[in-house]
Amino acid sequence: MTNAFYEDLLACAIEAASAGAAELKARHGGPLQINSKTSPEDAVTDADLAAEATVRAVIAKLRPQDSITGEELAAHVGESKVRWSIDPLDGTVNFTRGIPYFATSVGAFDIEAGVWVAGAVVAPALGLTYFASRGGGAFLIRDGQKRQIFGPPADRATKIIATGFSYSSAERAAQFAHLDGIMPNFVDVRRMGSAALDACMVADGTVDVYFERHIKEHDWAAALLIAEEAGQRVRRPAFVGDFGAVNYELAAPEGL
């Protein structure tokens, strides 16, 4: 498929993610219906469901033959060679507690080529829109200003790692132990509460490394492409429980 086709997919991703994010912004700070999934903090709200329905409606209008998978709603199998992966509200706990680090993430996968080709991550409370298409570079819109992003400066002396933690106490203990082992390579750690924003903040150079286990496809589908197109080394999880990362070799110089 051509770069022009990927740009068309990117336009759809941006429109869909922006629509989902607008739904979140309208509901942020208002009353919510909150239900638990795997644990009390693993929540799904009516805002998650409304945002995913909004994203799907945009994709269905613009790309009716495509397949769609999302975090909250049933998969739709289409006839084309494109599949969309949606996280309508990445950072649900933040959203329910009034913390502004949450986003809508929309990524497009080229089934025939076997690669992620377009993605957008929109954080409405932060006023940030990240997006990229394969071979087209990565970009950030902040306060209406668009700029290309290239990751953190290579010669930065003090490095910060972003990560996240599991809802499982046993898995968290293992994550803490792993983090303790790599922290000598960093001056500090950030835990934003949104995997998509963690990876995007490596793409824009805010932090230097992102690493997290047990993230799911909808968490990273768009964001890791954005980091990749910003010139960063990414690692996509290969199985459930595996880790995703951006620039992890800085945390483990001996290799992955």
Kinemage of the C-alpha trace (Angstrom):
@kinemage 1
@onewidth
@group {chain A} dominant
@subgroup {mainchain}
@vectorlist {calphas} color= white
{ca met a 1} P 0.000 0.000 0.000
{ca thr a 2} L 1.195 3.530 -0.744
{ca asn a 3} L 2.127 6.375 1.576
{ca ala a 4} L -0.881 8.264 0.207
{ca phe a 5} L -3.132 5.456 1.396
{ca tyr a 6} L -1.501 5.554 4.832
{ca glu a 7} L -2.083 9.308 4.944
{ca asp a 8} L -5.763 8.679 4.228
{ca leu a 9} L -5.845 6.234 7.141
{ca leu a 10} L -4.094 8.806 9.306
{ca ala a 11} L -6.757 11.402 8.494
{ca cys a 12} L -9.392 8.902 9.618
{ca ala a 13} L -7.433 8.093 12.804
{ca ile a 14} L -7.125 11.769 13.724
{ca glu a 15} L -10.804 12.474 13.087
{ca ala a 16} L -11.922 9.400 15.029
{ca ala a 17} L -9.579 9.967 17.988
{ca ser a 18} L -10.510 13.655 18.133
{ca ala a 19} L -14.204 12.780 18.200
{ca gly a 20} L -13.674 10.256 20.998
{ca ala a 21} L -11.591 12.749 22.954
{ca ala a 22} L -14.264 15.415 22.561
{ca glu a 23} L -16.755 12.986 24.097
{ca leu a 24} L -14.409 12.483 27.046
{ca lys a 25} L -13.841 16.210 27.485
{ca ala a 26} L -17.578 16.849 27.565
{ca arg a 27} L -18.029 14.246 30.298
{ca his a 28} L -14.888 15.002 32.336
{ca gly a 29} L -15.742 16.199 35.820
{ca gly a 30} L -19.398 15.238 35.481
{ca pro a 31} L -21.334 12.330 36.972
{ca leu a 32} L -20.117 8.889 35.883
{ca gln a 33} L -21.424 5.363 35.943
{ca ile a 34} L -18.422 3.281 37.022
{ca asn a 35} L -18.168 -0.506 36.934
{ca ser a 36} L -15.212 -2.730 37.801
{ca lys a 37} L -13.609 -5.299 35.497
{ca thr a 38} L -10.725 -7.333 36.956
{ca ser a 39} L -10.361 -5.275 40.164
{ca pro a 40} L -11.906 -2.205 41.836
{ca glu a 41} L -9.335 0.080 40.170
{ca asp a 42} L -9.705 -1.608 36.756
{ca ala a 43} L -12.747 0.432 35.896
{ca val a 44} L -14.951 0.997 32.896
{ca thr a 45} L -17.249 4.014 32.777
{ca asp a 46} L -20.102 5.178 30.629
{ca ala a 47} L -17.577 7.664 29.194
{ca asp a 48} L -15.374 4.782 27.939
{ca leu a 49} L -18.366 3.220 26.211
{ca ala a 50} L -19.642 6.482 24.736
{ca ala a 51} L -16.190 7.441 23.443
{ca glu a 52} L -15.650 4.053 21.805
{ca ala a 53} L -19.075 4.216 20.146
{ca thr a 54} L -18.178 7.689 18.835
{ca val a 55} L -14.814 6.523 17.472
{ca arg a 56} L -16.425 3.518 15.798
{ca ala a 57} L -19.100 5.701 14.208
{ca val a 58} L -16.448 7.899 12.572
{ca ile a 59} L -14.510 4.907 11.246
{ca ala a 60} L -17.711 3.252 10.015
{ca lys a 61} L -18.623 6.428 8.139
{ca leu a 62} L -15.220 6.922 6.529
{ca arg a 63} L -14.044 3.291 6.194
{ca pro a 64} L -17.123 1.027 6.278
{ca gln a 65} L -15.280 -2.056 4.954
{ca asp a 66} L -12.611 -2.101 7.680
{ca ser a 67} L -12.419 -4.331 10.751
{ca ile a 68} L -12.516 -2.777 14.219
{ca thr a 69} L -11.351 -4.046 17.607
{ca gly a 70} L -11.595 -2.027 20.795
{ca glu a 71} L -11.126 -2.251 24.527
{ca glu a 72} L -14.778 -2.211 25.516
{ca leu a 73} L -17.033 -3.302 22.625
{ca ala a 74} L -17.272 -6.410 20.449
{ca ala a 75} L -15.044 -6.803 17.425
{ca his a 76} L -16.374 -5.957 13.983
{ca val a 77} L -14.982 -8.032 11.119
{ca gly a 78} L -14.854 -6.222 7.810
{ca glu a 79} L -13.850 -7.175 4.281
{ca ser a 80} L -10.856 -4.895 3.741
{ca lys a 81} L -7.186 -5.388 4.632
{ca val a 82} L -7.281 -2.752 7.396
{ca arg a 83} L -8.052 -3.289 11.074
{ca trp a 84} L -8.490 -0.522 13.635
{ca ser a 85} L -7.512 -0.870 17.306
{ca ile a 86} L -9.233 1.549 19.694
{ca asp a 87} L -8.618 2.560 23.279
{ca pro a 88} L -11.438 5.036 23.874
{ca leu a 89} L -10.154 6.108 27.289
{ca asp a 90} L -6.573 5.247 28.130
{ca gly a 91} L -6.165 6.402 31.707
{ca thr a 92} L -9.618 5.586 33.036
{ca val a 93} L -8.542 5.812 36.691
{ca asn a 94} L -7.066 9.249 36.040
{ca phe a 95} L -10.300 10.290 34.334
{ca thr a 96} L -12.457 9.186 37.262
{ca arg a 97} L -10.253 11.051 39.747
{ca gly a 98} L -9.922 14.323 37.855
{ca ile a 99} L -6.304 13.760 36.799
{ca pro a 100} L -5.797 15.195 33.281
{ca tyr a 101} L -3.563 12.408 31.909
{ca phe a 102} L -6.026 10.460 29.759
{ca ala a 103} L -6.457 10.059 26.017
{ca thr a 104} L -8.267 8.441 23.140
{ca ser a 105} L -6.023 6.238 21.010
{ca val a 106} L -6.769 4.974 17.485
{ca gly a 107} L -4.358 2.858 15.436
{ca ala a 108} L -4.632 1.283 11.962
{ca phe a 109} L -3.059 -2.060 11.036
{ca asp a 110} L -2.274 -3.115 7.457
{ca ile a 111} L -3.288 -6.787 7.569
{ca glu a 112} L -1.638 -7.655 4.267
{ca ala a 113} L 1.716 -6.048 5.146
{ca gly a 114} L 1.522 -7.043 8.817
{ca val a 115} L 2.467 -3.595 10.136
{ca trp a 116} L 0.906 -0.682 12.009
{ca val a 117} L 0.564 2.177 9.566
{ca ala a 118} L -1.331 5.086 11.131
{ca gly a 119} L -2.215 6.283 14.593
{ca ala a 120} L -3.453 9.195 16.654
{ca val a 121} L -3.496 9.817 20.402
{ca val a 122} L -5.563 12.780 21.596
{ca ala a 123} L -5.377 14.013 25.206
{ca pro a 124} L -8.181 16.583 25.487
{ca ala a 125} L -7.501 17.849 29.010
{ca leu a 126} L -3.853 18.482 28.096
{ca gly a 127} L -4.607 19.991 24.692
{ca leu a 128} L -2.307 17.506 22.933
{ca thr a 129} L -2.747 15.584 19.677
{ca tyr a 130} L -0.026 13.141 18.627
{ca phe a 131} L -0.138 11.403 15.249
{ca ala a 132} L 1.962 9.508 12.729
{ca ser a 133} L 1.789 7.422 9.566
{ca arg a 134} L 4.349 4.826 8.504
{ca gly a 135} L 7.155 6.559 6.648
{ca gly a 136} L 5.601 9.975 7.219
{ca gly a 137} L 7.149 11.046 10.530
{ca ala a 138} L 5.543 11.836 13.875
{ca phe a 139} L 3.869 15.088 14.844
{ca leu a 140} L 2.411 16.891 17.828
{ca ile a 141} L -0.241 19.606 17.892
{ca arg a 142} L -0.136 21.688 21.078
{ca asp a 143} L -2.174 24.883 21.481
{ca gly a 144} L -2.946 24.814 17.765
{ca gln a 145} L 0.721 24.652 16.770
{ca lys a 146} L 1.895 21.625 14.780
{ca arg a 147} L 5.495 20.443 14.896
{ca gln a 148} L 7.393 17.323 13.968
{ca ile a 149} L 8.821 15.405 16.930
{ca phe a 150} L 12.070 13.451 17.112
{ca gly a 151} L 12.315 12.072 20.645
{ca pro a 152} L 14.674 13.100 23.448
{ca pro a 153} L 18.113 14.555 22.782
{ca ala a 154} L 20.676 11.758 22.525
{ca asp a 155} L 23.194 13.643 24.648
{ca arg a 156} L 20.833 14.318 27.568
{ca ala a 157} L 22.872 13.536 30.689
{ca thr a 158} L 19.983 12.906 33.091
{ca lys a 159} L 17.372 10.426 31.919
{ca ile a 160} L 13.821 9.730 33.159
{ca ile a 161} L 11.910 6.485 32.639
{ca ala a 162} L 8.117 6.291 32.406
{ca thr a 163} L 6.320 3.110 33.374
{ca gly a 164} L 3.054 1.709 34.685
{ca phe a 165} L 1.976 -0.941 37.131
{ca ser a 166} L -0.415 -3.880 37.081
{ca tyr a 167} L -3.733 -4.110 38.898
{ca ser a 168} L -2.438 -7.421 40.336
{ca ser a 169} L -0.491 -7.048 43.603
{ca ala a 170} L 1.775 -10.003 42.744
{ca glu a 171} L 2.595 -8.555 39.343
{ca arg a 172} L 3.198 -5.130 40.901
{ca ala a 173} L 5.739 -6.635 43.300
{ca ala a 174} L 7.646 -8.116 40.356
{ca gln a 175} L 7.462 -4.796 38.507
{ca phe a 176} L 8.833 -2.915 41.522
{ca ala a 177} L 11.716 -5.385 41.781
{ca his a 178} L 12.538 -4.971 38.096
{ca leu a 179} L 12.361 -1.193 38.349
{ca asp a 180} L 14.695 -1.251 41.343
{ca gly a 181} L 17.238 -3.110 39.231
{ca ile a 182} L 17.298 -0.581 36.372
{ca met a 183} L 16.924 2.685 38.307
{ca pro a 184} L 20.698 3.259 38.563
{ca asn a 185} L 20.465 4.212 34.858
{ca phe a 186} L 17.942 7.003 35.584
{ca val a 187} L 17.582 10.058 37.774
{ca asp a 188} L 13.825 9.648 38.236
{ca val a 189} L 10.680 7.766 37.221
{ca arg a 190} L 7.294 9.016 36.019
{ca arg a 191} L 4.027 7.104 36.205
{ca met a 192} L 1.483 9.030 34.144
{ca gly a 193} L -1.283 6.417 34.278
{ca ser a 194} L -1.707 6.190 30.493
{ca ala a 195} L 0.464 3.836 28.457
{ca ala a 196} L -0.320 5.713 25.255
{ca leu a 197} L 0.782 9.037 26.719
{ca asp a 198} L 3.893 7.482 28.283
{ca ala a 199} L 5.075 6.305 24.860
{ca cys a 200} L 4.097 9.565 23.175
{ca met a 201} L 6.058 11.514 25.756
{ca val a 202} L 9.171 9.646 24.705
{ca ala a 203} L 8.309 10.564 21.122
{ca asp a 204} L 8.196 14.276 22.005
{ca gly a 205} L 11.262 14.098 24.260
{ca thr a 206} L 9.516 14.790 27.580
{ca val a 207} L 10.871 11.523 29.008
{ca asp a 208} L 13.621 9.271 27.682
{ca val a 209} L 12.395 5.688 28.078
{ca tyr a 210} L 9.087 3.888 28.427
{ca phe a 211} L 8.731 0.318 29.684
{ca glu a 212} L 5.668 -1.604 30.855
{ca arg a 213} L 4.501 -5.201 31.163
{ca his a 214} L 0.962 -6.481 30.653
{ca ile a 215} L -0.139 -3.722 28.303
{ca lys a 216} L -2.665 -4.657 25.658
{ca glu a 217} L -2.760 -3.923 21.953
{ca his a 218} L -5.230 -1.061 22.205
{ca asp a 219} L -2.862 0.633 24.702
{ca trp a 220} L 0.101 0.737 22.315
{ca ala a 221} L -1.278 0.384 18.759
{ca ala a 222} L -1.040 4.092 17.938
{ca ala a 223} L 1.531 5.281 20.470
{ca leu a 224} L 4.347 2.890 19.594
{ca leu a 225} L 3.985 3.782 15.911
{ca ile a 226} L 4.204 7.456 16.875
{ca ala a 227} L 7.373 6.802 18.875
{ca glu a 228} L 8.801 4.718 16.036
{ca glu a 229} L 8.144 7.456 13.496
{ca ala a 230} L 9.816 9.911 15.885
{ca gly a 231} L 12.987 7.867 15.346
{ca gln a 232} L 12.852 5.866 18.570
{ca arg a 233} L 13.469 2.166 19.047
{ca val a 234} L 10.245 0.407 20.014
{ca arg a 235} L 9.407 -3.070 21.235
{ca arg a 236} L 5.860 -4.290 20.776
{ca pro a 237} L 4.596 -7.030 23.123
{ca ala a 238} L 4.669 -10.459 21.492
{ca phe a 239} L 2.241 -12.171 23.877
{ca val a 240} L -0.014 -11.493 26.875
{ca gly a 241} L 2.183 -10.476 29.800
{ca asp a 242} L 5.109 -9.473 27.587
{ca phe a 243} L 6.452 -5.938 27.752
{ca gly a 244} L 6.241 -2.970 25.446
{ca ala a 245} L 8.954 -0.353 25.417
{ca val a 246} L 10.513 2.696 23.801
{ca asn a 247} L 14.316 3.076 24.028
{ca tyr a 248} L 14.571 0.258 26.574
{ca glu a 249} L 18.206 -0.371 25.620
{ca leu a 250} L 19.006 2.723 27.709
{ca ala a 251} L 17.668 0.874 30.734
{ca ala a 252} L 19.421 -2.392 29.857
{ca pro a 253} L 22.523 -1.537 27.820
{ca glu a 254} L 23.516 -5.192 27.655
{ca gly a 255} L 20.468 -5.832 25.470
{ca leu a 256} L 16.871 -6.974 25.782
